[in-house]
Amino acid sequence: MVKWVTVRKRPSAITAALLCAAFVTGCDYNDIDHLYIATGMGVDREGHSVRLSMDLVQPGGADNPATGENANSQGNAPDWIVSADAPTFEEAMSSLQAKLSHSLYLQHNALVLFSEDALRDFAPIADALERDRQLRRSQLWVITPTSAESVLRESTGQTEPISLVIRDLVDEASRREACLASDELHVVKALLRPSGVAPLAAIEEGPGGSPEVKGLAYLQRDGKLAIVDRGRLLDNAWWLGRTLDVREVVPWAKGGRQGAIGVHWLRTSTRLVVDTSGQSPKVRVVWRGTGEIERWQASEKMSANTFAALEQAIREDVEHRLAKALDQARAVDMDAFGLTNACAEKGIQLRDGAWKRLQVEYDIEPHIVHGQLASTTPFAQEAKGREGSS
């Protein structure tokens, strides 16, 4: 009998505890309508002041009590941009909050958009962002060469907050080039490593008014910035890790004829190996890629010999791209590809600038498959003759 009573009381006690927890921790949805939910922020610098622009969304819509008289200040836009400036980041945040009739809710902030000028005094801004525990470390840090406020205010045509549009744009691009995944956690981690350089996505306002990925930006711990345009993005992305589903055009020359081959890279990977067997360390860049031929302009029958020549052309093209990207990093004096990091992992401490003098060699192995192209066509010989006479 005692056992039976104990068994019956235990579930009752658990049920009561769960009900109490539900009431204690449950979210009061009425309170949400009295909050300004931030989806993103822009950081600019005007003279000696920091200017913050907050991208806010009001779940209660136009009748939201928190919105006040500014509800229609931006027409039918799905969000509302509010700006304030002050000598420091913290003071600018306080000034911005003072303009609002209710509290800011920062836990859903998805984006911090820095203008190039804002990074002139980067350390205090980074310190303020890291100190604020309301902000999640998964928020993206993104660069724009223009004004962050203008990108947030002037983008048109979106049906959701502009910060979320930018976040989705960068997320989609980072599925192909992993180096564009510039969330705060990984950016700060990269800045604190020996090389002291982090890659960030760079965006700008496109011709139609919508934001678009401009390329890649390298941020140094002291705030120094170098932007790589879209045309050189693949060269740099190969240095920085993996890529998926990217395409390139490879120059092709055979029998005195010039052509081009379209290659669809299904996946590529790159890693750095430091060789310490000699008197000075040597860095070997190990690149592996699997791709398929997507376009074939050379009017040649696909054979083992043709494929071998094609793979050699691809090998030379990849090495040229990697070497060119390294030369550009040396020119701007930024260890963008982590050569100092690779040496430090081997216990080698390089002096400042010594990474630029490291010997670098390339180990490149492409694996190419036919793809969806036929080996030859009835018109191949005629096309070949026309190419020879032109």
Steps between C-alpha positions, in 0.01 A plus 500: 500500500781739583668431167175566314453840664862603429468410132182704467646810668820513295328568163275756668799687640676497163188626322460784748865598460470506120188717516674747731804512270277569202344800672832628632704472177225545246538790257245777532415574138337830594840627614656427160278765341663754730857421391708613206650182354836572335588290195820682411715804560721720286818659634639816335743769605431869450797712597582400857158345565364147467165485320273203565207410279266235642273290278182450704189294441176542691301174530187698590503678163379857451282485813788392722500731808881501493505650153354836596480783250788365288307194383475611139831683476617257232174433325411133458850366569506181712748662738596835645853648506587720799840674526698682767858617538729566796872503582501128593309188401344467846383862504356464149305193614365695799404794276320266263310335786398846627324565167276196550193477720574140598800274553722357230502122471843397369494121537378453142752737343635318194742749344760765577579697184822703522588776260864523396539827693359346819801269524749785541458457875397135507616381844254705715207395278601132510541526878149644538346229281679225689395642838128515417369158604162568340663470158551147372839391373330344198416844355680574174767767473487644148689784329378760252734748327220761508279623784339228711205728572435564131506126423239439772282799412515510121466132408165444330268222395541266796203346683689435824743706711804599295739353758342157452526541123874567534543210742328257261706636210827437685385160627421389145838618369685331788358163396723528193796690646524408868727799575197733471343353817617793713312453826637692798631192681724391213608854411616574854670160522693573179600848618647357819720246320867579415421617144242744638289515182136395450300465176159669489232520235482835319170631363381809319182638352437351157373680187137416583523630854531157661816395687741260331825327593789718384777259596717425800656734757805434715492665841813531710499529879603867482205582270694493173276387215554358151209415269522235229250551220270231363731420208777384736277334759558143380880537509480605865224255595720210387770611741259522792354150506223321316277603213194323363319538169718776350587560136800636312613540141840343431709629206575218257758485221558195280654473156547874478131570563372697797183405680336479840359220712216555745565298816240441769681426825283272710731542798850621576710507815827666597731448795843630596786266593815646657823315417769551765757257359715775345686794646192722470132401506323437172122511446334251268153590376304178450204559266257226397199543275234288334327655201321432176536650156198719437604682181748385237612751239810329366335282231715207608389144552507410868766236545748397767765726347261793476395453859859485620574825317184655643590403855845649451343826376271503803792429733691796358193723518432416867865556594498833316187610688641400839836665434332820379284516814809454719681778315207733566500410871871577516443829320249620762711353783224280644553133584154423365561128448638417842862410420602624845224289655623187321856557621384569856319166504838340431659694784672750268468861612551735206612859534273777378480489120704178472202316347551700178843342451393138556563261213167375366446203269177365356369143499197510270301194395179555302271206428289566190206297370321530165180651632207513257699566181534256210852392404460636147235613248453473120596868475829476688725475193327788322521716814865407537568605140325835547703568815819423311414740216391786726 
